[in-house]
Amino acid sequence: MYVVADPVTGLLVEEVANSTEEEVQGAIGRVHSGYAGWRGRSVGERAGIVARAADLFDERADELAGIMTLEMGKRVNEGLGEVGIVVDIFRYYAEHGPALLADEPLEIKGGSAVITKEPIGPLLGIMPWNFPCYQVARFVAPNLVLGNTILLKHASICPRSARAIEEILWAAGVPEDVYVNTYASSRQIPAILADPRIVGVSLTGSEQAGISVAAEAGKNLKRTVLELGGSDPLIVLDTADLDETVNATATARMRNCGQSCNAPKRMIVLSDLYDEYVDRLTKRIADYYVPGDPSDPETKLPPLASIAAADEVAAQVAKAVEQGATLRTGGNRIGPGAYLEATVLTDVTPDMDAYYEEIFGPVVIVFKAENDDDAIRLANDTPFGLGASVWGTDATRNRRVADRIEAGMVYLNRAGGSQADLPFGGIKRSGLGRELGPAGIEEFMNKKSIRL
């Protein structure tokens, strides 16, 4: 079942039955049959439809934000901000898509050639619950402009978001056999990937989900993009205003109640600042103690996406303390919904689970570094490689440190984030491929060489 349970109370709101095998097969058939007509339209026509979709997302922002609040507890203001990024993404590809898809002349030995940029066919998208609209947009918008068709499986707690997105795209002019929502179960994914009519898959989700999907995709020779977990380091080299740095880093970690793949999760602070940073950060994080209704704009601490998610994060914190970490503040579950006190941990060492695992909730871990080399060592001592950030007053020093960090994205004097024109993605166990920006339209593209 796809289940909506209000994370504020834990009470059941809606159940939606999984798609049957016949319905899944019918959905695959639709996106397969719709591909020829969609790729046959001009790039300008496809881009125009994507532009209209941007306008409709903008018009329905309040509704979409309300759905996200109900399904996964997102603060309403953050939901509105998420829809704003969605609008930006659709408009970016509507505006820049035609130029990004233009033929590339290529001078070669003994003559010349041209690289054409073409779609490859029907794609499967497997989407997560933490950003129910944004994650879909960054996969869907470029591929619609490119000319691919899409079968979309959303997270099992987001059936209302899934329906609303499909309605908006259809209303914008996307044909009903070009974008199709399915309520498939995870057990049905291997069969979908084995179907020769599906030529690629994009998944945003957990590391384990990525491993499973990559195995099936590889076995069936399907092109793959994976955006998985992260344990992003945030390095503080020095600061001209410690309170400002603390506020910025705390806000970045607590965004979306800590449920962001590219949120800064490990604060690495140079030793001369460490004690004062930890003291001020602990006081700042305590501001997030009082739970509230995520539909109230004044709420600082919303629930996590589900009671199960809150229980899992609380167990990770308890395990860290049991293994010897210092609990500076927080760590307690707050009932009856999916609430957890914002938490600060220090003295986490490599022999503890929390050192290497991703904690997907309102938990900050702070490490002390003796110098720049030690900070870089700590930053890179992780199986993940999604994003990172470097904070300091010396631009040359910041860049020197950034160049040595093993990650797909590094931000200087700001903590992560996302924007339509900047490629997003990681290395190591944080995934494969890129989304957004010019790179985001190329992952499921046939770059055809034509020798003239």
VEXVO-423272 format. One record per residue (C-alpha): residue number from 1; residue in three letters; x, y, z; chain. Coordinates in steps of 0.02 Angstrom, whole numbers, plus 50000, padded with zeros to 5 digits. Layout:
<recs>
NUM | ALA | X | Y | Z | A
...
</recs>
This chain:
<recs>
1 | MET | 50000 | 50000 | 50000 | A
2 | TYR | 50045 | 50182 | 49976 | A
3 | VAL | 50003 | 50256 | 50146 | A
4 | VAL | 49983 | 50435 | 50204 | A
5 | ALA | 50001 | 50445 | 50394 | A
6 | ASP | 50006 | 50618 | 50472 | A
7 | PRO | 50179 | 50629 | 50553 | A
8 | VAL | 50112 | 50755 | 50680 | A
9 | THR | 49996 | 50625 | 50755 | A
10 | GLY | 50043 | 50461 | 50673 | A
11 | LEU | 49860 | 50438 | 50621 | A
12 | LEU | 49813 | 50359 | 50455 | A
13 | VAL | 49748 | 50481 | 50325 | A
14 | GLU | 49740 | 50382 | 50162 | A
15 | GLU | 49785 | 50215 | 50087 | A
16 | VAL | 49812 | 50184 | 49902 | A
17 | ALA | 49825 | 50008 | 49834 | A
18 | ASN | 49982 | 49959 | 49740 | A
19 | SER | 49968 | 49946 | 49552 | A
20 | THR | 49930 | 49772 | 49491 | A
21 | GLU | 50046 | 49682 | 49372 | A
22 | GLU | 49923 | 49719 | 49232 | A
23 | GLU | 49921 | 49903 | 49276 | A
24 | VAL | 50111 | 49911 | 49280 | A
25 | GLN | 50123 | 49826 | 49112 | A
26 | GLY | 49993 | 49946 | 49044 | A
27 | ALA | 50091 | 50095 | 49107 | A
28 | ILE | 50251 | 50031 | 49025 | A
29 | GLY | 50155 | 50007 | 48864 | A
30 | ARG | 50089 | 50185 | 48871 | A
31 | VAL | 50259 | 50269 | 48890 | A
32 | HIS | 50330 | 50154 | 48757 | A
33 | SER | 50193 | 50195 | 48631 | A
34 | GLY | 50201 | 50380 | 48673 | A
35 | TYR | 50387 | 50393 | 48640 | A
36 | ALA | 50385 | 50404 | 48451 | A
37 | GLY | 50260 | 50546 | 48447 | A
38 | TRP | 50345 | 50643 | 48587 | A
39 | ARG | 50520 | 50633 | 48515 | A
40 | GLY | 50447 | 50681 | 48347 | A
41 | ARG | 50390 | 50850 | 48411 | A
42 | SER | 50509 | 50995 | 48395 | A
43 | VAL | 50621 | 51042 | 48540 | A
44 | GLY | 50536 | 51211 | 48544 | A
45 | GLU | 50364 | 51133 | 48563 | A
46 | ARG | 50422 | 51019 | 48704 | A
47 | ALA | 50507 | 51166 | 48790 | A
48 | GLY | 50348 | 51269 | 48776 | A
49 | ILE | 50250 | 51134 | 48867 | A
50 | VAL | 50382 | 51126 | 49003 | A
51 | ALA | 50369 | 51316 | 49021 | A
52 | ARG | 50181 | 51301 | 49047 | A
53 | ALA | 50212 | 51167 | 49178 | A
54 | ALA | 50322 | 51292 | 49272 | A
55 | ASP | 50178 | 51416 | 49275 | A
56 | LEU | 50057 | 51285 | 49340 | A
57 | PHE | 50175 | 51230 | 49478 | A
58 | ASP | 50187 | 51412 | 49528 | A
59 | GLU | 49997 | 51433 | 49529 | A
60 | ARG | 49973 | 51278 | 49637 | A
61 | ALA | 50115 | 51313 | 49759 | A
62 | ASP | 50004 | 51328 | 49913 | A
63 | GLU | 49916 | 51165 | 49874 | A
64 | LEU | 50079 | 51070 | 49843 | A
65 | ALA | 50157 | 51139 | 50002 | A
66 | GLY | 50005 | 51081 | 50100 | A
67 | ILE | 50018 | 50907 | 50027 | A
68 | MET | 50201 | 50895 | 50076 | A
69 | THR | 50161 | 50953 | 50253 | A
70 | LEU | 50031 | 50816 | 50271 | A
71 | GLU | 50130 | 50676 | 50190 | A
72 | MET | 50302 | 50700 | 50267 | A
73 | GLY | 50289 | 50843 | 50392 | A
74 | LYS | 50381 | 50976 | 50293 | A
75 | ARG | 50364 | 51151 | 50365 | A
76 | VAL | 50245 | 51248 | 50254 | A
77 | ASN | 50372 | 51385 | 50219 | A
78 | GLU | 50499 | 51256 | 50165 | A
79 | GLY | 50367 | 51176 | 50055 | A
80 | LEU | 50336 | 51341 | 49968 | A
81 | GLY | 50523 | 51361 | 49947 | A
82 | GLU | 50534 | 51188 | 49870 | A
83 | VAL | 50400 | 51229 | 49742 | A
84 | GLY | 50496 | 51388 | 49701 | A
85 | ILE | 50648 | 51282 | 49655 | A
86 | VAL | 50536 | 51168 | 49551 | A
87 | VAL | 50474 | 51318 | 49452 | A
88 | ASP | 50654 | 51374 | 49425 | A
89 | ILE | 50704 | 51202 | 49360 | A
90 | PHE | 50561 | 51190 | 49235 | A
91 | ARG | 50593 | 51367 | 49175 | A
92 | TYR | 50780 | 51337 | 49161 | A
93 | TYR | 50759 | 51188 | 49045 | A
94 | ALA | 50618 | 51271 | 48948 | A
95 | GLU | 50730 | 51421 | 48915 | A
96 | HIS | 50900 | 51337 | 48893 | A
97 | GLY | 50848 | 51166 | 48829 | A
98 | PRO | 50846 | 51210 | 48644 | A
99 | ALA | 51023 | 51280 | 48652 | A
100 | LEU | 51085 | 51134 | 48755 | A
101 | LEU | 51016 | 51014 | 48624 | A
102 | ALA | 51089 | 51103 | 48473 | A
103 | ASP | 51205 | 51004 | 48360 | A
104 | GLU | 51391 | 51019 | 48398 | A
105 | PRO | 51508 | 51038 | 48248 | A
106 | LEU | 51667 | 50936 | 48267 | A
107 | GLU | 51824 | 50956 | 48164 | A
108 | ILE | 51908 | 50788 | 48139 | A
109 | LYS | 52059 | 50724 | 48044 | A
110 | GLY | 52020 | 50717 | 47860 | A
111 | GLY | 51852 | 50805 | 47871 | A
112 | SER | 51717 | 50857 | 47991 | A
113 | ALA | 51575 | 50785 | 48092 | A
114 | VAL | 51427 | 50838 | 48196 | A
115 | ILE | 51366 | 50775 | 48365 | A
116 | THR | 51177 | 50769 | 48374 | A
117 | LYS | 51087 | 50758 | 48542 | A
118 | GLU | 50939 | 50642 | 48543 | A
119 | PRO | 50827 | 50554 | 48671 | A
120 | ILE | 50847 | 50369 | 48705 | A
121 | GLY | 50671 | 50313 | 48755 | A
122 | PRO | 50558 | 50276 | 48903 | A
123 | LEU | 50637 | 50300 | 49075 | A
124 | LEU | 50591 | 50242 | 49249 | A
125 | GLY | 50605 | 50369 | 49390 | A
126 | ILE | 50607 | 50308 | 49571 | A
127 | MET | 50584 | 50456 | 49688 | A
128 | PRO | 50605 | 50485 | 49877 | A
129 | TRP | 50492 | 50566 | 50005 | A
130 | ASN | 50606 | 50702 | 50076 | A
131 | PHE | 50581 | 50825 | 49931 | A
132 | PRO | 50424 | 50758 | 49847 | A
133 | CYS | 50417 | 50889 | 49708 | A
134 | TYR | 50597 | 50947 | 49686 | A
135 | GLN | 50670 | 50774 | 49662 | A
136 | VAL | 50542 | 50737 | 49527 | A
137 | ALA | 50572 | 50903 | 49440 | A
138 | ARG | 50758 | 50884 | 49419 | A
139 | PHE | 50734 | 50714 | 49334 | A
140 | VAL | 50577 | 50754 | 49235 | A
141 | ALA | 50604 | 50930 | 49166 | A
142 | PRO | 50763 | 50899 | 49066 | A
143 | ASN | 50705 | 50731 | 49000 | A
144 | LEU | 50538 | 50800 | 48940 | A
145 | VAL | 50629 | 50936 | 48843 | A
146 | LEU | 50752 | 50807 | 48775 | A
147 | GLY | 50610 | 50697 | 48714 | A
148 | ASN | 50613 | 50547 | 48830 | A
149 | THR | 50453 | 50480 | 48907 | A
150 | ILE | 50436 | 50442 | 49092 | A
151 | LEU | 50362 | 50310 | 49206 | A
152 | LEU | 50366 | 50382 | 49382 | A
153 | LYS | 50364 | 50280 | 49542 | A
154 | HIS | 50354 | 50397 | 49691 | A
155 | ALA | 50389 | 50356 | 49874 | A
156 | SER | 50258 | 50251 | 49960 | A
157 | ILE | 50210 | 50393 | 50079 | A
158 | CYS | 50185 | 50520 | 49938 | A
159 | PRO | 50034 | 50465 | 49834 | A
160 | ARG | 49954 | 50637 | 49842 | A
161 | SER | 50111 | 50724 | 49781 | A
162 | ALA | 50123 | 50595 | 49641 | A
163 | ARG | 49944 | 50627 | 49585 | A
164 | ALA | 49963 | 50816 | 49592 | A
165 | ILE | 50123 | 50816 | 49488 | A
166 | GLU | 50043 | 50706 | 49355 | A
167 | GLU | 49890 | 50819 | 49349 | A
168 | ILE | 49998 | 50975 | 49327 | A
169 | LEU | 50103 | 50900 | 49188 | A
170 | TRP | 49950 | 50837 | 49094 | A
171 | ALA | 49864 | 51006 | 49114 | A
172 | ALA | 50020 | 51091 | 49043 | A
173 | GLY | 50005 | 50987 | 48885 | A
174 | VAL | 50116 | 50837 | 48920 | A
175 | PRO | 50023 | 50692 | 48836 | A
176 | GLU | 49952 | 50560 | 48953 | A
177 | ASP | 50062 | 50427 | 48872 | A
178 | VAL | 50221 | 50530 | 48896 | A
179 | TYR | 50218 | 50550 | 49086 | A
180 | VAL | 50133 | 50410 | 49184 | A
181 | ASN | 50125 | 50389 | 49372 | A
182 | THR | 50125 | 50213 | 49441 | A
183 | TYR | 50094 | 50150 | 49618 | A
184 | ALA | 50211 | 50004 | 49589 | A
185 | SER | 50288 | 49919 | 49740 | A
186 | SER | 50474 | 49898 | 49765 | A
187 | ARG | 50452 | 49713 | 49727 | A
188 | GLN | 50394 | 49758 | 49552 | A
189 | ILE | 50548 | 49861 | 49508 | A
190 | PRO | 50657 | 49715 | 49448 | A
191 | ALA | 50525 | 49664 | 49321 | A
192 | ILE | 50507 | 49842 | 49259 | A
193 | LEU | 50695 | 49857 | 49236 | A
194 | ALA | 50700 | 49689 | 49146 | A
195 | ASP | 50571 | 49751 | 49020 | A
196 | PRO | 50661 | 49797 | 48858 | A
197 | ARG | 50542 | 49943 | 48831 | A
198 | ILE | 50620 | 50036 | 48980 | A
199 | VAL | 50794 | 50098 | 48931 | A
200 | GLY | 50854 | 50191 | 49086 | A
201 | VAL | 50822 | 50224 | 49270 | A
202 | SER | 50851 | 50369 | 49388 | A
203 | LEU | 50840 | 50338 | 49574 | A
204 | THR | 50857 | 50457 | 49720 | A
205 | GLY | 50856 | 50364 | 49884 | A
206 | SER | 50954 | 50265 | 50009 | A
207 | GLU | 51121 | 50182 | 49978 | A
208 | GLN | 51041 | 50010 | 49992 | A
209 | ALA | 50904 | 50054 | 49868 | A
210 | GLY | 51038 | 50116 | 49749 | A
211 | ILE | 51135 | 49954 | 49763 | A
212 | SER | 50979 | 49852 | 49724 | A
213 | VAL | 50926 | 49958 | 49576 | A
214 | ALA | 51103 | 49969 | 49506 | A
215 | ALA | 51119 | 49779 | 49512 | A
216 | GLU | 50956 | 49756 | 49415 | A
217 | ALA | 50997 | 49896 | 49293 | A
218 | GLY | 51171 | 49827 | 49261 | A
219 | LYS | 51104 | 49653 | 49233 | A
220 | ASN | 50986 | 49723 | 49103 | A
221 | LEU | 51106 | 49852 | 49026 | A
222 | LYS | 51001 | 50002 | 49075 | A
223 | ARG | 51077 | 50175 | 49086 | A
224 | THR | 51075 | 50232 | 49267 | A
225 | VAL | 51081 | 50389 | 49374 | A
226 | LEU | 51090 | 50368 | 49563 | A
227 | GLU | 51082 | 50506 | 49693 | A
228 | LEU | 51106 | 50420 | 49859 | A
229 | GLY | 51154 | 50466 | 50036 | A
230 | GLY | 51278 | 50590 | 50101 | A
231 | SER | 51372 | 50634 | 50259 | A
232 | ASP | 51430 | 50803 | 50202 | A
233 | PRO | 51573 | 50888 | 50296 | A
234 | LEU | 51566 | 51072 | 50340 | A
235 | ILE | 51740 | 51139 | 50378 | A
236 | VAL | 51761 | 51298 | 50480 | A
237 | LEU | 51938 | 51363 | 50454 | A
238 | ASP | 51911 | 51533 | 50534 | A
239 | THR | 51777 | 51666 | 50545 | A
240 | ALA | 51757 | 51852 | 50565 | A
241 | ASP | 51589 | 51826 | 50652 | A
242 | LEU | 51569 | 51664 | 50747 | A
243 | ASP | 51385 | 51693 | 50789 | A
244 | GLU | 51345 | 51719 | 50606 | A
245 | THR | 51438 | 51560 | 50559 | A
246 | VAL | 51351 | 51460 | 50696 | A
247 | ASN | 51180 | 51524 | 50644 | A
248 | ALA | 51211 | 51486 | 50461 | A
249 | THR | 51276 | 51310 | 50492 | A
250 | ALA | 51139 | 51267 | 50618 | A
251 | THR | 51004 | 51328 | 50500 | A
252 | ALA | 51077 | 51226 | 50357 | A
253 | ARG | 51080 | 51068 | 50462 | A
254 | MET | 50904 | 51089 | 50529 | A
255 | ARG | 50827 | 51126 | 50359 | A
256 | ASN | 50694 | 50997 | 50315 | A
257 | CYS | 50716 | 50931 | 50494 | A
258 | GLY | 50888 | 50868 | 50444 | A
259 | GLN | 50817 | 50755 | 50308 | A
260 | SER | 50923 | 50815 | 50162 | A
261 | CYS | 51052 | 50708 | 50074 | A
262 | ASN | 51169 | 50856 | 50049 | A
263 | ALA | 51143 | 50941 | 50217 | A
264 | PRO | 51302 | 50973 | 50317 | A
265 | LYS | 51303 | 50829 | 50441 | A
266 | ARG | 51482 | 50834 | 50506 | A
267 | MET | 51548 | 51001 | 50568 | A
268 | ILE | 51739 | 51001 | 50567 | A
269 | VAL | 51807 | 51149 | 50664 | A
270 | LEU | 51987 | 51204 | 50686 | A
271 | SER | 52048 | 51181 | 50864 | A
272 | ASP | 52064 | 51366 | 50908 | A
273 | LEU | 51878 | 51391 | 50873 | A
274 | TYR | 51813 | 51220 | 50925 | A
275 | ASP | 51763 | 51245 | 51107 | A
276 | GLU | 51675 | 51411 | 51076 | A
277 | TYR | 51591 | 51345 | 50918 | A
278 | VAL | 51523 | 51192 | 51009 | A
279 | ASP | 51461 | 51298 | 51153 | A
280 | ARG | 51370 | 51422 | 51042 | A
281 | LEU | 51305 | 51287 | 50923 | A
282 | THR | 51234 | 51188 | 51069 | A
283 | LYS | 51139 | 51342 | 51130 | A
284 | ARG | 51080 | 51379 | 50953 | A
285 | ILE | 51019 | 51202 | 50923 | A
286 | ALA | 50920 | 51209 | 51085 | A
287 | ASP | 50810 | 51338 | 50998 | A
288 | TYR | 50738 | 51191 | 50900 | A
289 | TYR | 50677 | 51097 | 51054 | A
290 | VAL | 50493 | 51145 | 51049 | A
291 | PRO | 50393 | 51037 | 50928 | A
292 | GLY | 50259 | 51120 | 50825 | A
293 | ASP | 50133 | 51100 | 50687 | A
294 | PRO | 50225 | 51106 | 50520 | A
295 | SER | 50078 | 51201 | 50444 | A
296 | ASP | 50116 | 51345 | 50563 | A
297 | PRO | 50248 | 51462 | 50487 | A
298 | GLU | 50317 | 51497 | 50662 | A
299 | THR | 50361 | 51315 | 50695 | A
300 | LYS | 50547 | 51279 | 50710 | A
301 | LEU | 50545 | 51092 | 50748 | A
302 | PRO | 50427 | 50994 | 50634 | A
303 | PRO | 50410 | 50805 | 50643 | A
304 | LEU | 50517 | 50688 | 50542 | A
305 | ALA | 50432 | 50603 | 50396 | A
306 | SER | 50367 | 50457 | 50498 | A
307 | ILE | 50369 | 50381 | 50671 | A
308 | ALA | 50482 | 50243 | 50603 | A
309 | ALA | 50606 | 50374 | 50542 | A
310 | ALA | 50607 | 50464 | 50710 | A
311 | ASP | 50632 | 50300 | 50803 | A
312 | GLU | 50778 | 50254 | 50689 | A
313 | VAL | 50869 | 50420 | 50714 | A
314 | ALA | 50840 | 50414 | 50903 | A
315 | ALA | 50914 | 50238 | 50904 | A
316 | GLN | 51068 | 50300 | 50808 | A
317 | VAL | 51095 | 50438 | 50936 | A
318 | ALA | 51074 | 50317 | 51082 | A
319 | LYS | 51197 | 50195 | 51002 | A
320 | ALA | 51325 | 50334 | 50980 | A
321 | VAL | 51310 | 50383 | 51164 | A
322 | GLU | 51320 | 50201 | 51216 | A
323 | GLN | 51481 | 50184 | 51115 | A
324 | GLY | 51559 | 50335 | 51201 | A
325 | ALA | 51503 | 50493 | 51109 | A
326 | THR | 51460 | 50647 | 51211 | A
327 | LEU | 51280 | 50705 | 51201 | A
328 | ARG | 51285 | 50894 | 51214 | A
329 | THR | 51099 | 50922 | 51196 | A
330 | GLY | 50939 | 50838 | 51136 | A
331 | GLY | 50920 | 50660 | 51076 | A
332 | ASN | 50750 | 50623 | 51152 | A
333 | ARG | 50595 | 50565 | 51059 | A
334 | ILE | 50442 | 50675 | 51082 | A
335 | GLY | 50273 | 50591 | 51060 | A
336 | PRO | 50146 | 50551 | 51002 | A
337 | GLY | 50203 | 50600 | 50827 | A
338 | ALA | 50369 | 50584 | 50737 | A
339 | TYR | 50463 | 50716 | 50837 | A
340 | LEU | 50643 | 50710 | 50897 | A
341 | GLU | 50738 | 50843 | 50993 | A
342 | ALA | 50873 | 50928 | 50892 | A
343 | THR | 51037 | 50850 | 50945 | A
344 | VAL | 51223 | 50889 | 50956 | A
345 | LEU | 51354 | 50751 | 50973 | A
346 | THR | 51541 | 50770 | 50999 | A
347 | ASP | 51687 | 50652 | 51032 | A
348 | VAL | 51630 | 50532 | 50895 | A
349 | THR | 51774 | 50417 | 50845 | A
350 | PRO | 51803 | 50296 | 50701 | A
351 | ASP | 51759 | 50145 | 50809 | A
352 | MET | 51579 | 50210 | 50828 | A
353 | ASP | 51439 | 50178 | 50704 | A
354 | ALA | 51396 | 50363 | 50697 | A
355 | TYR | 51567 | 50406 | 50627 | A
356 | TYR | 51532 | 50327 | 50457 | A
357 | GLU | 51343 | 50309 | 50443 | A
358 | GLU | 51222 | 50441 | 50380 | A
359 | ILE | 51105 | 50510 | 50514 | A
360 | PHE | 50950 | 50571 | 50422 | A
361 | GLY | 50873 | 50688 | 50549 | A
362 | PRO | 50905 | 50841 | 50661 | A
363 | VAL | 51074 | 50784 | 50726 | A
364 | VAL | 51239 | 50878 | 50716 | A
365 | ILE | 51408 | 50794 | 50745 | A
366 | VAL | 51555 | 50910 | 50780 | A
367 | PHE | 51738 | 50859 | 50757 | A
368 | LYS | 51897 | 50950 | 50809 | A
369 | ALA | 52036 | 50971 | 50680 | A
370 | GLU | 52212 | 51024 | 50724 | A
371 | ASN | 52251 | 51106 | 50556 | A
372 | ASP | 52194 | 51114 | 50374 | A
373 | ASP | 52269 | 50944 | 50331 | A
374 | ASP | 52181 | 50864 | 50478 | A
375 | ALA | 52016 | 50944 | 50428 | A
376 | ILE | 52034 | 50876 | 50251 | A
377 | ARG | 52076 | 50705 | 50319 | A
378 | LEU | 51918 | 50704 | 50425 | A
379 | ALA | 51813 | 50770 | 50281 | A
380 | ASN | 51871 | 50631 | 50164 | A
381 | ASP | 51861 | 50491 | 50293 | A
382 | THR | 51687 | 50438 | 50239 | A
383 | PRO | 51612 | 50314 | 50116 | A
384 | PHE | 51506 | 50456 | 50047 | A
385 | GLY | 51552 | 50597 | 49929 | A
386 | LEU | 51401 | 50703 | 49891 | A
387 | GLY | 51436 | 50881 | 49947 | A
388 | ALA | 51544 | 50983 | 50064 | A
389 | SER | 51571 | 51163 | 50117 | A
390 | VAL | 51720 | 51265 | 50173 | A
391 | TRP | 51702 | 51420 | 50281 | A
392 | GLY | 51840 | 51548 | 50306 | A
393 | THR | 51897 | 51725 | 50277 | A
394 | ASP | 52039 | 51687 | 50155 | A
395 | ALA | 51974 | 51648 | 49981 | A
396 | THR | 52138 | 51570 | 49925 | A
397 | ARG | 52144 | 51456 | 50076 | A
398 | ASN | 51961 | 51408 | 50055 | A
399 | ARG | 51989 | 51359 | 49874 | A
400 | ARG | 52148 | 51262 | 49916 | A
401 | VAL | 52051 | 51159 | 50043 | A
402 | ALA | 51903 | 51137 | 49926 | A
403 | ASP | 52014 | 51067 | 49790 | A
404 | ARG | 52068 | 50925 | 49905 | A
405 | ILE | 51894 | 50871 | 49961 | A
406 | GLU | 51826 | 50711 | 49884 | A
407 | ALA | 51648 | 50760 | 49839 | A
408 | GLY | 51540 | 50799 | 49689 | A
409 | MET | 51501 | 50975 | 49751 | A
410 | VAL | 51592 | 51098 | 49864 | A
411 | TYR | 51521 | 51264 | 49922 | A
412 | LEU | 51625 | 51406 | 49992 | A
413 | ASN | 51552 | 51506 | 50137 | A
414 | ARG | 51381 | 51433 | 50111 | A
415 | ALA | 51308 | 51264 | 50155 | A
416 | GLY | 51250 | 51162 | 50008 | A
417 | GLY | 51083 | 51198 | 49929 | A
418 | SER | 51027 | 51175 | 49751 | A
419 | GLN | 50992 | 51282 | 49600 | A
420 | ALA | 50929 | 51243 | 49427 | A
421 | ASP | 51085 | 51292 | 49330 | A
422 | LEU | 51215 | 51205 | 49442 | A
423 | PRO | 51251 | 51018 | 49419 | A
424 | PHE | 51205 | 50910 | 49569 | A
425 | GLY | 51277 | 50739 | 49611 | A
426 | GLY | 51410 | 50643 | 49704 | A
427 | ILE | 51549 | 50515 | 49699 | A
428 | LYS | 51596 | 50360 | 49801 | A
429 | ARG | 51440 | 50286 | 49881 | A
430 | SER | 51339 | 50443 | 49855 | A
431 | GLY | 51293 | 50391 | 49680 | A
432 | LEU | 51322 | 50401 | 49493 | A
433 | GLY | 51287 | 50539 | 49368 | A
434 | ARG | 51229 | 50718 | 49379 | A
435 | GLU | 51065 | 50812 | 49380 | A
436 | LEU | 51025 | 50996 | 49350 | A
437 | GLY | 51122 | 51121 | 49246 | A
438 | PRO | 51191 | 51077 | 49074 | A
439 | ALA | 51247 | 50906 | 49137 | A
440 | GLY | 51072 | 50859 | 49191 | A
441 | ILE | 51004 | 50846 | 49015 | A
442 | GLU | 51145 | 50734 | 48954 | A
443 | GLU | 51128 | 50579 | 49064 | A
444 | PHE | 50991 | 50498 | 48959 | A
445 | MET | 51047 | 50570 | 48793 | A
446 | ASN | 51111 | 50487 | 48636 | A
447 | LYS | 51258 | 50591 | 48576 | A
448 | LYS | 51260 | 50530 | 48398 | A
449 | SER | 51415 | 50557 | 48292 | A
450 | ILE | 51379 | 50594 | 48110 | A
451 | ARG | 51532 | 50597 | 47999 | A
452 | LEU | 51504 | 50722 | 47860 | A
</recs>
